[in-house]
Amino acid sequence: MKSRSHYQAALAAEYALGTLRGAARIQFERKMHDDPGLAAEVARWQEAFTQLDNQIIPVIPPASVWKRIQHNLTLQPDKRPAPAKRPVRGYIGWALAAGLAALLLIPHLLVQPAAPTPVAILASSAGQQNGQWVVSVDMSTRSLLLTPLSAPDLAADRSLELWAIPPGGKPRSLGLLNTQQPTQLTLAAKMPDPGYTLAISLEPRGGSPTGQPTGAVLYSGTLSL
C-alpha cells in the first residue's frame, strides 16, 4: 500500500465494499487483470471489511418494540403519533459521535500490517475468459493468498487444489481453493522456492484422493520471490 497512490487505494476499498459500480467498476476490474498488486490490495480490503463484520454483535429488540411497531402500523395515517421532537443538542451529539467513530475506524483500516507481496499469476491455458489467479506471499504469517479474477463457477462435486512443483520433482499439495473469494493458505512445510511451478488442478470434492493431481491442470505459473 505504501507504493500505491491514495486514489488507487480508495478505489480498491470502494470495489471491496461494493460501492464502485457501473463503468468505473468494469474499468477497475480490467486494471486488476494486469496489476497483481492492485488485486492483492483489493483482497486486503476484503479481509479488513470481513473482520469488521465479524465484530458486529446482533441485538434483539425487546418485545415491547415490536408491539409498538405493530400498533402504529394498524393506525390510520392521521391517527399515528407524531415523531418525538429531539433537541438540536442531541443531533449535534450524534454527529460528533459519528465523526469520532470515523476518525477511529479509518486509521484501523488504513494502517495494516506489511502487505502480502504478489509473486505469481496463474493463467489458464484457455485464455483470459477462464480467469486468472493472483498469488501473494505473507512471510510474517508464512502463508499464501490466492485471489481469483473472474474465475468460473465450479460444479458442486468438484474442488480446486493448489500444488507446488519443484523442477523435476513431484507435486506437493498446498490446499483447496475458494473460487468466490481470496483463499489464505498457511504453509505447514517449507515455503516453495523461486522457480517452483504453482498449478491448480480440478479434483473430486474434498481434494485429490491419492496425494497427487488426478484431474486436469486448469491454471499454472512460475513462482518468483
Summary of the structure (lengths in Angstrom):
residues: 225
radius of gyration: 23.9
end to end distance: 18.1
largest distance: 82.0
contacts: 557
relative contact order: 0.12
helix: 38%
strand: 24%
